[in-house]
Amino acid sequence: MQFADSETQGLLRTTARSYLAETFPRERLFALERGDAELSRDDLRAFAELGWLGLLAPEDVGGGGGTLLDAAALFEEFGYAAVAAPVAVANIALFLLSGLDPELARPLLRGEQLWTISEATRGGPGVVGGAEPPISVSGGRVSGTLSLVPFAALSSHVLAPAQTEDGEAYVALALAAAELEPVALLDRRGYANVNVRDMQADGVAYLATVPQTAGLRERSDALVAAFSVVELAGMMRRVLEMTSEHISTRMQFGQPIAKFQAARHRAAELLMQVETTRWAAYHALWRYAQDGSTDEIWLTKHWAVRAAARVYEISHLLHGGVGVGMEHPLHLYTQGIAAFAVRGGTMDELVARTLASIQRSRPAEVAQ
């Protein structure tokens, strides 16, 4: 893996940095946090016009044909700008549906529809702590609840595992007839509990059935985890910059506090946590693109959970009382860091996912 942006990644990064800074200034971020504003379909269409919603979709269906590392460069900038947008989930959905009918893909690529992904069933039945599918399809009816579906109000479908009469399947569930119960969380991603009560099964499209379901579910979980770490790394990078600027300009005893050894040591640790998280995420995605292995993704997520706690603690410590007030923008990032750190599972679940992934990819070595 080359630890430098390609020409495409550099262009994506530059364009996203400029557009997001102009379209989502600090005032709008504060309004989104308070609930005085919300992400709109106009924003989705703007993302689509920039080619961001279909970056990972094949060119033959009108997508960008980008790589996972191209997408990572873009998603990191959304984290850097503290913009909670469904660009990552839209791309993951299209990536999972590589054989999608072009006619079905076009409204997604134009931003007219959004397909989101349920994250409530991570792990699956083969992983310690994993959850059984909360949606059941039986007798031509669908029932169950998907908890904490991101961007549910903007979405027309949600991708999720479901229990059927023949076993577990992976489905696209139409949300038109579902009841949405909004839930406000720190990362401002428009979560809702999706309640389905005796809905007709014609609102379900089957994407995979036994035995393909386990593989598709693992890819979905892994990509959600990997890209969440990428966005997390973007937030961390901006927090590092804000903290470095603060300690370089904040005066105590006639000199910047960055001159004091204790502050310098804390800043050095902050830099280490940010950079290791960032490059671990990129390397895990590169490895996945090379051979389909997900074990490095779960290792990276495990590390990111630990690093996020230190970044949160050190950044607020070095900002002092300034970083505690809600008028300062630091909390827009550290709240997101705290929320993103818990996405993907507990530490025990992440260890179990890592071990299960290694056993699947190298069963002979594990057996020895």
VOKEDO-12393 format. One line per 4 residues: for each residue x, y, z of N, C-alpha, C, O. Coordinates in steps of 0.02 Angstrom, whole numbers. Atoms other than C-alpha are relative to their C-alpha. Layout:
N
X/Y/Z/X/Y/Z/X/Y/Z/X/Y/Z ~ ...
//
This chain:
368
42/-60/0/0/0/0/44/62/0/92/66/38 ~ -35/-63/1/63/174/-44/-32/49/49/-92/62/46 ~ 27/-45/-51/45/294/103/-2/72/-25/25/117/6 ~ 9/-67/29/2/441/-8/-61/-2/-45/-77/-54/-73
60/-2/43/-153/497/-102/19/-7/-73/70/20/-95 ~ -6/0/72/-169/454/-284/-27/66/-27/-53/107/12 ~ 27/-62/29/-217/592/-404/-75/5/11/-101/59/26 ~ 73/1/-11/-400/540/-391/-17/16/72/-62/56/86
14/-11/-71/-396/535/-201/15/71/20/-21/101/60 ~ -16/-69/-15/-311/704/-193/-53/48/-24/-70/96/10 ~ 53/-42/28/-444/780/-305/-63/-6/42/-96/44/56 ~ 58/10/-43/-583/703/-201/7/37/66/-40/69/89
-12/-31/-64/-505/767/-42/-5/76/-5/-37/109/37 ~ 1/-73/9/-480/944/-107/-70/26/-13/-91/76/16 ~ 68/-20/17/-655/956/-182/-45/-4/61/-84/42/75 ~ 43/10/-58/-739/887/-26/17/51/54/-29/79/85
-19/-48/-52/-639/999/92/-30/69/-14/-57/101/30 ~ 26/-66/18/-690/1155/-4/-76/3/2/-105/50/30 ~ 73/0/4/-872/1107/-34/-31/-3/70/-78/34/85 ~ 30/9/-66/-908/1050/144/11/61/44/-33/79/84
-13/-60/-40/-826/1203/222/-47/56/-20/-69/95/22 ~ 44/-53/24/-933/1317/113/-73/-15/15/-111/29/34 ~ 70/19/-6/-1097/1220/125/-21/-13/72/-79/-3/90 ~ 15/16/-70/-1085/1170/309/45/41/45/88/13/79
-39/-41/-46/-1010/1319/401/-18/-16/72/-66/-52/85 ~ 9/16/-71/-999/1315/589/-71/15/23/-99/-22/64 ~ 68/-18/-21/-1167/1403/608/-50/-54/-18/-95/-70/21 ~ 46/52/20/-1255/1267/511/11/-64/41/-37/-99/57
-14/58/-42/-1168/1130/610/-32/7/68/-60/-41/95 ~ 33/-12/-64/-1230/1209/771/-76/-7/-7/-109/-34/38 ~ 72/5/12/-1406/1222/697/-21/-73/-7/-74/-93/18 ~ 15/71/8/-1402/1038/647/3/-35/68/-38/-79/82
-6/30/-67/-1346/993/823/-60/16/43/-86/-28/78 ~ 58/-20/-41/-1488/1091/903/-65/-26/-27/-116/-25/9 ~ 62/22/31/-1616/1019/784/-37/55/-35/-95/46/-55 ~ 31/-56/34/-1653/1189/708/5/-7/-76/-28/30/-113
-8/13/72/-1598/1124/537/10/-75/-9/23/-111/39 ~ -10/71/13/-1586/955/454/28/-10/-69/22/33/-113 ~ -25/17/66/-1502/871/308/-60/-11/-45/-109/-44/-26 ~ 57/1/44/-1617/887/158/13/-42/-62/69/-64/-75
-8/35/63/-1649/799/-6/39/42/-51/70/16/-97 ~ -42/-43/42/-1570/950/-90/73/-15/12/114/-15/-34 ~ -69/19/-16/-1410/903/0/18/-66/-33/72/-74/-61 ~ -12/65/33/-1427/724/-64/11/9/-74/57/-21/-103
-8/-10/72/-1450/784/-242/66/34/-16/98/20/-66 ~ -64/-33/11/-1299/897/-225/58/-50/6/104/-49/-34 ~ -51/52/-6/-1194/750/-164/0/-45/-62/53/-65/-86 ~ 5/42/60/-1259/649/-311/31/34/-61/66/3/-100
-28/-37/57/-1212/785/-436/76/1/2/109/2/-50 ~ -72/2/-7/-1036/782/-366/28/-71/-10/89/-81/-12 ~ -21/69/12/-1032/593/-396/17/-37/63/47/-91/60 ~ -21/30/-63/-1012/553/-212/-44/-58/22/-20/-104/55
44/53/-24/-1165/442/-183/14/-66/-36/2/-120/-8 ~ -13/61/38/-1112/318/-318/73/-10/-16/90/-40/-67 ~ -72/5/12/-924/329/-303/23/-72/-8/67/-87/-49 ~ -20/70/2/-909/141/-273/-40/-41/-49/-24/-100/-60
40/38/48/-1041/91/-400/37/-9/-66/76/35/-85 ~ -34/11/63/-981/15/-564/-18/53/-53/-72/81/-52 ~ 12/-50/52/-964/131/-713/-55/-20/-47/-89/23/-76 ~ 50/22/48/-1080/23/-818/-72/12/24/-119/4/-15
66/-19/-24/-1227/73/-706/-4/75/13/-54/100/39 ~ -1/-72/-9/-1177/256/-702/37/24/61/35/83/79 ~ -37/-19/-59/-1068/252/-547/70/25/-16/88/32/-74 ~ -67/-27/10/-894/318/-520/54/-51/-10/109/-35/-33
-50/52/8/-804/151/-522/61/10/44/115/-13/27 ~ -56/-14/-44/-696/209/-377/20/-60/42/-17/-109/47 ~ -24/53/-44/-594/101/-259/-21/15/72/-45/70/87 ~ 15/-10/-71/-620/77/-73/43/55/30/21/92/73
-44/-52/-26/-471/190/-40/-20/69/-27/-12/119/8 ~ 28/-63/25/-545/325/-153/-57/23/46/-60/81/66 ~ 57/-17/-43/-704/317/-49/24/21/69/-5/66/100 ~ -25/-17/-66/-603/322/112/25/71/3/13/106/53
-24/-70/2/-521/486/60/-58/48/5/-54/99/39 ~ 59/-43/-2/-693/561/32/-33/-2/68/-50/51/96 ~ 36/6/-63/-772/493/191/40/31/58/11/57/106 ~ -40/-31/-52/-626/552/297/-12/76/2/-12/106/56
14/-72/2/-664/730/239/-67/17/32/-75/71/61 ~ 64/-11/-34/-844/713/300/11/-1/75/-19/39/111 ~ -16/-1/-71/-774/668/471/37/63/19/23/92/71 ~ -40/-60/-13/-650/812/462/-45/62/4/-31/107/43
46/-57/1/-794/932/426/-57/-7/51/-97/38/59 ~ 53/14/-49/-907/854/562/-69/1/-32/-118/22/-1 ~ 64/2/36/-1044/831/431/-27/-72/1/3/-117/-28 ~ 32/66/-3/-1158/684/470/-46/-8/-61/-101/19/-62
37/8/63/-1217/632/296/1/-74/-21/47/-110/-3 ~ 5/70/18/-1271/466/220/40/-21/-61/21/-67/-97 ~ -41/15/59/-1135/464/87/32/-70/7/33/-107/-42 ~ -32/65/-9/-1046/313/162/-51/-57/-6/-38/-106/-41
49/54/3/-1204/207/187/-27/-9/-71/-41/-65/-92 ~ 24/4/69/-1263/249/10/50/-39/-43/30/-80/-84 ~ -51/35/39/-1098/189/-63/6/-73/20/16/-115/-23 ~ -4/70/-22/-1093/32/43/-58/-40/-29/-48/-97/-52
58/34/28/-1268/-13/-14/11/-17/-74/-2/-73/-95 ~ -13/12/71/-1221/6/-197/57/-49/-11/56/-88/-58 ~ -56/47/5/-1058/-87/-170/-23/-71/13/-1/-117/-21 ~ 26/67/-15/-1150/-234/-93/-44/-27/-56/-48/-87/-67
46/19/54/-1273/-234/-238/35/7/-67/10/41/-112 ~ -40/-8/61/-1140/-251/-373/-36/-24/-62/-22/0/-117 ~ 38/25/57/-1261/-346/-484/-67/34/-8/-112/7/-38 ~ 64/-36/-1/-1398/-216/-463/-24/17/-70/16/34/-114
30/-21/62/-1517/-184/-606/13/74/-11/-2/115/33 ~ -15/-71/13/-1460/-19/-687/-60/45/10/-53/102/33 ~ 60/-41/-8/-1640/43/-687/-15/13/74/-42/66/91 ~ 11/-9/-72/-1648/18/-499/54/44/30/43/78/80
-56/-38/-27/-1478/98/-472/-5/74/-15/19/116/24 ~ -2/-70/21/-1511/260/-565/-30/49/51/1/101/64 ~ 26/-47/-50/-1626/343/-436/45/6/62/45/58/95 ~ -47/-4/-56/-1497/300/-303/59/44/-19/83/84/22
-57/-40/23/-1357/377/-406/-17/73/-8/26/117/-1 ~ 22/-70/9/-1460/534/-438/-19/32/66/-33/92/68 ~ 19/-27/-64/-1499/556/-254/-75/5/10/-97/38/57 ~ 72/-1/-6/-1685/531/-282/-24/-50/52/-77/-41/83
13/50/-52/-1683/379/-167/64/-12/39/119/1/16 ~ -57/19/-42/-1572/323/-25/-15/-67/31/-69/-78/60 ~ 4/64/-35/-1543/146/36/49/2/57/109/16/47 ~ -43/-1/-58/-1475/135/211/12/-72/24/-13/-119/-7
-20/66/-23/-1404/-10/311/-13/-7/75/5/37/114 ~ 11/13/-71/-1460/-84/476/65/-23/32/100/-67/6 ~ -61/18/-36/-1317/-93/601/-16/-35/66/28/-46/107 ~ 22/24/-65/-1418/-170/741/13/-75/10/3/-100/65
-5/73/-6/-1378/-353/705/71/-23/-12/82/-77/-39 ~ -69/17/13/-1190/-352/701/18/-68/31/-9/-87/83 ~ -25/62/-29/-1102/-516/728/-33/-62/-28/2/-109/-47 ~ 33/59/26/-1234/-638/672/3/-59/48/36/-55/100
4/57/-45/-1268/-807/748/66/-36/11/73/-72/60 ~ -64/35/-7/-1089/-869/721/50/37/43/106/13/50 ~ -48/-41/-37/-1008/-734/829/-26/10/71/-86/23/81 ~ 19/-11/-70/-1008/-717/1018/-28/70/7/3/119/-14
31/-65/-9/-1126/-576/1063/-41/23/-60/-73/75/-57 ~ 37/-20/60/-1202/-573/890/-74/-8/10/-97/-48/52 ~ 72/1/-8/-1387/-545/870/-33/-38/-57/-10/-37/-114 ~ 40/32/52/-1514/-648/777/-38/54/-38/-51/107/-11
37/-50/39/-1608/-558/637/-64/20/35/-104/-24/54 ~ 61/-22/-35/-1745/-452/717/-61/4/-46/-117/16/-23 ~ 55/-1/49/-1851/-457/557/-16/-71/-21/30/-109/-37 ~ 20/67/22/-1950/-613/515/-49/6/-59/-92/49/-60
44/3/59/-2034/-655/349/-31/-69/0/3/-120/-8 ~ 34/64/-4/-2165/-791/362/-72/8/-22/-106/56/-4 ~ 70/-1/22/-2330/-831/279/-19/62/-40/-76/85/-37 ~ 14/-58/40/-2315/-684/162/-5/65/39/-27/116/12
2/-60/-42/-2301/-560/306/68/13/31/109/-33/39 ~ -64/-20/-30/-2156/-464/384/-14/34/66/-59/76/71 ~ 9/-31/-66/-2140/-417/568/69/7/33/116/-29/17 ~ -62/-9/-38/-2005/-354/686/19/72/7/-16/117/-17
-25/-68/-11/-1904/-202/736/75/2/-14/113/-38/12 ~ -71/-15/10/-1738/-137/672/16/62/40/-13/115/29 ~ -15/-57/-43/-1661/-24/802/57/42/-28/104/16/-59 ~ -52/-49/17/-1558/131/768/24/-6/-72/84/-16/-86
-16/-2/72/-1564/134/578/21/71/-18/-19/117/-8 ~ -22/-68/15/-1460/284/519/-35/28/-62/-48/-8/-110 ~ 30/-37/55/-1541/413/405/-65/-32/-25/-80/-32/-84 ~ 61/37/18/-1704/316/409/-51/45/-34/-84/24/-82
51/-44/27/-1815/467/372/14/20/-72/-32/35/-110 ~ -19/-18/69/-1718/504/211/-2/-60/-47/4/-52/-108 ~ -10/61/39/-1716/324/153/-65/-32/-24/-117/-26/9 ~ 58/37/26/-1835/222/46/5/-74/18/-46/-108/23
-11/70/-18/-1758/52/91/55/-6/52/97/38/58 ~ -54/16/-46/-1651/-25/226/23/-71/-15/-18/-116/-23 ~ -29/66/10/-1533/-172/199/10/-32/68/39/-1/113 ~ -3/33/-66/-1544/-298/341/-7/-75/-8/-38/-98/-56
13/71/-1/-1537/-483/381/-71/-14/25/-99/25/64 ~ 68/19/-20/-1705/-570/403/-4/-75/8/29/-113/-27 ~ 11/71/-10/-1762/-737/467/-61/-21/-41/-115/7/-33 ~ 55/25/43/-1868/-832/340/-15/-72/18/19/-103/59
19/70/-12/-1952/-1001/338/55/-48/-23/59/-104/2 ~ -54/43/26/-1801/-1070/242/68/15/32/117/-17/14 ~ -63/-18/-31/-1668/-990/351/12/75/-4/-33/113/-20 ~ -16/-72/-1/-1578/-824/362/11/26/-71/42/-7/-112
-9/-33/65/-1584/-705/213/22/71/12/16/98/68 ~ -18/-71/-3/-1518/-532/175/-45/36/-49/-48/19/-108 ~ 54/-29/39/-1654/-416/112/5/75/-3/39/107/38 ~ 12/-72/3/-1696/-241/58/-74/11/18/-119/-13/-17
67/-10/-27/-1848/-186/158/-24/70/-16/7/119/3 ~ 30/-66/15/-1959/-46/92/-26/31/64/-58/-2/105 ~ 18/-35/-62/-1988/84/226/-67/37/-4/-89/67/46 ~ 60/-40/8/-2147/160/156/-55/-20/50/-91/23/75
53/24/-44/-2261/51/264/24/-11/71/-14/-36/113 ~ -27/10/-67/-2148/48/417/-12/62/43/-20/117/18 ~ 7/-55/-48/-2167/154/573/69/19/26/106/-23/51 ~ -66/-24/-21/-2015/261/613/-6/36/67/-47/80/76
-2/-31/-66/-1976/308/792/68/35/7/118/2/22 ~ -64/-36/-1/-1841/445/789/36/-7/67/5/-7/120 ~ -42/5/-60/-1696/426/912/59/48/-10/96/43/-59 ~ -55/-49/5/-1573/570/943/62/-27/35/61/-43/94
-65/21/-28/-1392/516/968/53/53/-15/41/100/-53 ~ -51/-52/2/-1230/614/983/27/13/-70/46/70/-85 ~ -31/-11/65/-1170/587/804/-48/28/-53/-28/35/-111 ~ 46/-38/42/-1327/667/729/-11/-32/-69/-12/2/-120
8/36/63/-1355/533/596/-72/-20/-15/-84/-66/-53 ~ 71/12/15/-1545/536/596/-23/-70/13/-57/-101/-28 ~ 19/69/-17/-1570/371/684/-75/-6/14/-108/42/35 ~ 69/15/-17/-1740/290/702/-7/-75/10/27/-114/-22
20/70/-5/-1811/126/763/-54/-13/-52/-103/24/-55 ~ 47/17/54/-1902/45/617/-44/-58/23/-20/-114/31 ~ 47/50/-23/-2056/-48/674/-42/-25/-58/-75/15/-92 ~ 39/32/54/-2137/-169/551/-50/-46/32/-32/-94/67
52/40/-31/-2302/-241/603/-45/-32/-53/-87/1/-83 ~ 43/39/45/-2378/-376/494/-5/32/-69/-60/38/-97 ~ -2/-31/66/-2324/-293/331/0/-54/-53/26/-109/-42 ~ 0/48/55/-2352/-380/166/72/-10/-25/111/37/-29
-68/18/19/-2197/-470/104/19/25/-69/77/18/-90 ~ -19/-26/66/-2206/-389/-68/44/63/7/70/88/-43 ~ -45/-56/-11/-2108/-245/11/71/-23/16/111/17/39 ~ -66/28/-15/-1956/-360/30/31/-26/-64/0/-64/-101
-39/25/56/-1824/-390/-103/57/-42/28/95/-19/70 ~ -52/45/-26/-1709/-539/-72/65/11/-37/68/6/-99 ~ -66/-11/29/-1525/-500/-100/45/-61/7/90/-71/-34 ~ -38/62/-10/-1454/-662/-31/-40/-46/45/-75/-23/90
31/50/-42/-1519/-822/44/55/-49/22/112/-44/1 ~ -48/49/-23/-1436/-969/131/31/-36/-60/-7/-54/-105 ~ -50/-16/-51/-1288/-999/117/37/66/-13/86/80/21 ~ -36/-61/16/-1237/-832/38/-10/56/51/28/105/52
17/-55/-47/-1315/-728/177/57/16/47/71/75/59 ~ -53/-12/-49/-1173/-750/301/56/42/-29/82/88/4 ~ -54/-38/32/-1044/-684/178/-20/72/-13/20/117/-2 ~ 23/-68/14/-1148/-534/127/-7/40/64/8/99/66
8/-34/-64/-1187/-493/307/69/19/29/76/73/58 ~ -68/-16/-24/-1001/-502/352/29/59/-38/60/103/-8 ~ -26/-56/40/-956/-385/208/-33/65/20/0/116/26 ~ 36/-59/-21/-1091/-263/260/26/26/67/42/85/73
-24/-20/-66/-1036/-261/442/71/27/-4/87/77/28 ~ -71/-19/4/-852/-248/395/7/69/-33/46/110/-9 ~ -6/-65/34/-875/-102/274/-28/56/43/1/110/45 ~ 26/-51/-46/-984/-8/398/51/16/53/63/75/69
-50/-11/-51/-851/-32/531/61/36/-27/85/83/4 ~ -60/-30/28/-706/13/417/-10/74/-17/32/116/-1 ~ 12/-70/20/-784/172/349/-17/43/61/-5/104/60 ~ 12/-39/-60/-842/224/522/66/19/33/72/73/61
-66/-17/-27/-659/216/578/33/54/-43/67/98/-16 ~ -26/-52/44/-611/320/425/-29/68/19/8/117/25 ~ 32/-63/-20/-738/454/472/25/21/69/37/80/82 ~ -27/-13/-66/-680/440/652/69/31/-4/85/78/32
-67/-27/9/-502/471/594/-1/71/-25/41/112/-6 ~ 7/-69/23/-559/627/502/-16/47/57/11/102/61 ~ 17/-41/-58/-637/694/661/62/9/45/76/64/69 ~ -60/-3/-42/-480/651/758/52/48/-29/83/86/8
-50/-43/31/-370/741/632/-17/73/10/27/114/22 ~ 20/-70/-11/-472/900/648/8/19/73/28/76/88 ~ -10/-14/-71/-468/888/838/74/12/14/91/56/54 ~ -72/-10/-8/-279/871/829/21/70/-23/59/103/12
-16/-67/25/-268/1029/724/-25/55/47/11/102/62 ~ 29/-50/-45/-384/1126/838/39/4/66/51/58/93 ~ -37/1/-63/-288/1070/992/69/30/-9/92/68/34 ~ -66/-28/12/-119/1112/916/-3/75/-6/40/111/20
8/-73/7/-181/1285/869/-13/32/68/14/85/83 ~ 17/-29/-65/-252/1313/1043/61/5/46/73/57/76 ~ -56/-1/-47/-97/1265/1141/57/44/-27/102/64/11 ~ -51/-44/28/10/1367/1021/-16/74/10/29/116/4
20/-70/-7/-89/1527/1052/-24/17/70/-28/76/88 ~ 22/-12/-68/-150/1506/1230/60/17/45/106/-23/51 ~ -57/-25/-39/-33/1606/1343/-9/-13/74/-63/-1/102 ~ -3/8/-72/12/1559/1521/71/17/23/120/-7/-6
-65/-19/-27/154/1636/1623/45/31/-54/105/21/-55 ~ -37/-37/50/203/1741/1473/23/-40/-60/64/-15/-99 ~ -20/40/58/222/1600/1347/-56/-49/-18/-98/-66/24 ~ 52/48/20/113/1479/1246/6/-64/41/61/-85/58
-3/61/-41/65/1324/1345/33/-58/-38/52/-108/-7 ~ -36/51/38/141/1221/1203/73/-2/19/107/-51/4 ~ -69/-1/-21/309/1271/1276/12/-45/61/69/-63/75 ~ -8/41/-60/275/1168/1433/5/-74/-19/-32/-98/-62
-13/69/18/339/991/1427/-60/-45/8/-72/-88/-34 ~ 59/42/-11/181/913/1499/-49/6/-57/-77/-44/-80 ~ 46/-10/56/74/990/1362/28/-30/-64/-9/-58/-104 ~ -32/28/60/199/937/1228/-6/-76/0/-17/-106/-52
6/72/-3/195/758/1289/-72/-22/-16/-82/-71/-52 ~ 71/17/15/5/755/1285/-14/9/-74/-49/-32/-104 ~ 12/-12/72/4/830/1110/33/-54/-42/5/-74/-93 ~ -33/54/37/129/698/1052/-41/-64/2/-46/-100/-48
42/59/-4/17/560/1117/-63/7/-43/-85/-41/-75 ~ 58/-13/42/-131/641/1031/16/-14/-73/-22/-46/-109 ~ -22/11/69/-35/640/867/7/-75/-14/-15/-98/-67 ~ -9/72/10/10/456/889/-67/-36/-7/-75/-78/-51
65/33/3/-170/403/923/-36/14/-65/-67/-30/-95 ~ 34/-19/62/-235/499/773/30/-35/-60/-6/-64/-101 ~ -33/28/59/-106/438/648/-5/-76/-3/-14/-103/-57 ~ 6/73/1/-111/256/701/-71/-22/-19/-80/-71/-55
69/16/18/-301/253/689/-11/10/-75/-41/-32/-108 ~ 12/-17/71/-300/337/519/32/-51/-47/-1/-77/-92 ~ -34/45/48/-171/226/435/-18/-72/11/-15/-112/-36 ~ 26/68/-10/-234/67/516/-65/-10/-39/-75/-63/-68
63/4/37/-404/104/438/13/-7/-75/-18/-48/-109 ~ -16/4/72/-329/133/265/31/-67/-17/15/-96/-68 ~ -32/64/15/-221/-22/276/-51/-57/2/-48/-103/-38 ~ 51/53/-5/-370/-129/330/-44/-1/-63/-61/-55/-88
40/-2/62/-471/-69/180/41/-25/-60/15/-60/-103 ~ -44/24/54/-322/-99/64/4/-77/2/0/-110/-50 ~ -5/73/-6/-306/-276/132/-66/-33/-21/-65/-84/-55 ~ 66/28/19/-493/-308/111/-7/1/-76/-32/-47/-105
4/-5/72/-483/-248/-70/45/-51/-35/30/-73/-91 ~ -47/48/30/-336/-365/-102/-25/-71/3/-23/-107/-48 ~ 17/71/-7/-402/-529/-34/-66/-14/35/-82/-72/49 ~ 64/11/-32/-571/-501/48/3/-15/74/-48/-30/105
-7/15/-72/-501/-526/223/-27/57/42/-13/115/29 ~ 29/-50/-44/-596/-436/360/34/2/69/15/44/111 ~ -27/3/-68/-486/-481/509/36/65/20/33/85/78 ~ -33/-63/-17/-383/-320/498/-50/56/13/-36/103/51
51/-50/-13/-543/-218/494/-21/-3/73/-27/49/106 ~ 22/7/-70/-597/-288/662/56/18/49/43/45/102 ~ -56/-21/-41/-422/-264/733/6/76/3/18/106/55 ~ -3/-73/4/-424/-84/673/-55/32/42/-43/81/77
55/-27/-39/-594/-53/749/13/-8/74/-2/36/114 ~ -18/12/-70/-534/-129/912/49/54/24/41/81/79 ~ -48/-52/-19/-387/-8/914/-33/68/3/-20/107/49 ~ 32/-66/4/-496/140/865/-42/15/62/-46/72/84
40/-9/-61/-610/112/1015/44/26/57/25/71/94 ~ -47/-21/-53/-460/130/1131/28/69/-15/34/111/30 ~ -30/-64/18/-384/275/1035/-49/57/8/-30/112/29 ~ 51/-53/-4/-547/373/1031/-6/27/71/-14/87/81
6/-22/-69/-555/377/1220/57/47/19/46/96/55 ~ -57/-42/-16/-380/450/1232/-4/67/-37/13/119/-8 ~ 6/-62/38/-411/579/1094/-51/46/34/-40/106/41 ~ 52/-38/-35/-570/635/1183/29/31/63/22/91/75
-26/-23/-64/-482/648/1351/54/53/-8/52/105/24 ~ -57/-45/7/-322/732/1293/-20/67/-30/3/120/-8 ~ 19/-63/33/-405/860/1179/-37/46/48/-25/106/49 ~ 35/-42/-49/-522/921/1316/46/22/56/39/78/82
-48/-19/-52/-381/919/1443/41/60/-23/51/107/15 ~ -42/-54/24/-272/1031/1334/-38/64/-16/-10/118/-14 ~ 41/-60/10/-416/1148/1291/-21/32/66/-37/91/68 ~ 21/-27/-65/-457/1168/1475/-73/19/0/-114/-13/-33
69/-22/-5/-616/1262/1516/-30/23/-66/-91/21/-75 ~ 25/-23/65/-628/1330/1338/-36/-56/-36/-87/-45/-69 ~ 30/56/36/-667/1157/1271/-61/-30/32/-92/-75/3 ~ 59/27/-34/-805/1124/1396/-64/35/-22/-117/4/-25
60/-38/20/-924/1261/1337/-28/-23/-66/9/-42/-112 ~ 33/21/61/-1051/1219/1204/7/51/-56/-10/37/-113 ~ -10/-50/52/-1009/1380/1112/62/-14/-41/69/9/-97 ~ -61/18/36/-840/1309/1064/-14/-60/-45/-51/-105/-24
16/55/46/-842/1191/912/32/-67/17/17/-117/-16 ~ -33/64/-14/-733/1058/994/-49/-56/12/-38/-112/-10 ~ 46/54/-18/-884/963/1059/-35/-29/-62/-57/-86/-59 ~ 30/27/61/-954/945/881/40/-61/-24/12/-108/-53
-43/55/21/-806/830/849/6/-53/54/3/-113/39 ~ -10/50/-53/-780/747/1018/-63/-39/15/-59/-98/34 ~ 63/39/-6/-964/700/1030/-3/-53/-54/-21/-110/-41 ~ -2/48/54/-947/619/860/51/-55/12/38/-113/-3
-51/50/-16/-787/532/915/-26/-50/50/-16/-110/42 ~ 27/45/-51/-873/461/1068/-53/-46/-29/-56/-105/-12 ~ 54/40/29/-1022/402/965/27/-51/-50/6/-109/-50 ~ -27/46/50/-920/327/822/40/-56/32/43/-111/5
-41/51/-32/-809/233/943/-41/-61/20/-15/-117/20 ~ 41/57/-23/-954/124/1003/-36/-34/-58/-67/-86/-48 ~ 31/33/57/-1019/86/828/42/-61/-20/103/-56/-25 ~ -36/60/20/-973/-91/778/8/-51/55/31/-107/42
-1/50/-53/-983/-175/947/42/18/60/82/65/58 ~ -40/-8/-60/-910/-188/1120/70/-29/-13/81/-60/-65 ~ -67/27/7/-727/-233/1146/-1/-76/-5/35/-105/-45 ~ 5/73/2/-774/-415/1180/-27/-23/-68/-2/-73/-96
27/19/65/-878/-422/1021/52/9/-56/56/-33/-101 ~ -51/-12/51/-736/-348/918/54/-54/2/79/-75/-50 ~ -48/54/-7/-614/-478/987/-30/-64/-32/5/-99/-68 ~ 33/59/29/-740/-614/940/-3/4/-76/8/-45/-110
3/-8/73/-761/-542/765/69/-12/-31/74/-43/-83 ~ -68/10/25/-572/-539/741/18/-73/-2/43/-98/-53 ~ -17/71/-3/-550/-719/796/-41/-40/-51/-14/-86/-83 ~ 42/37/48/-697/-779/690/24/13/-71/24/-33/-112
-24/-16/68/-630/-687/536/65/-36/-16/73/-63/-71 ~ -64/35/10/-455/-760/558/-12/-74/-11/20/-105/-53 ~ 14/71/7/-528/-934/578/-30/-16/-68/-15/-68/-97 ~ 29/11/66/-629/-916/418/52/6/-55/52/-34/-102
-48/-13/54/-485/-847/315/60/-47/2/90/-61/-50 ~ -60/43/-4/-346/-962/381/-16/-60/45/17/-70/96 ~ 20/56/-44/-432/-1119/450/56/-50/12/61/-78/67 ~ -53/49/-8/-280/-1230/419/51/22/52/72/-18/94
-49/-26/-48/-161/-1118/516/-28/-2/71/7/-20/118 ~ 30/0/-66/-284/-1100/659/-3/-70/29/8/-80/89 ~ 5/68/-23/-307/-1287/668/67/-26/26/69/-65/73 ~ -66/22/-22/-119/-1313/684/19/33/66/74/20/92
//
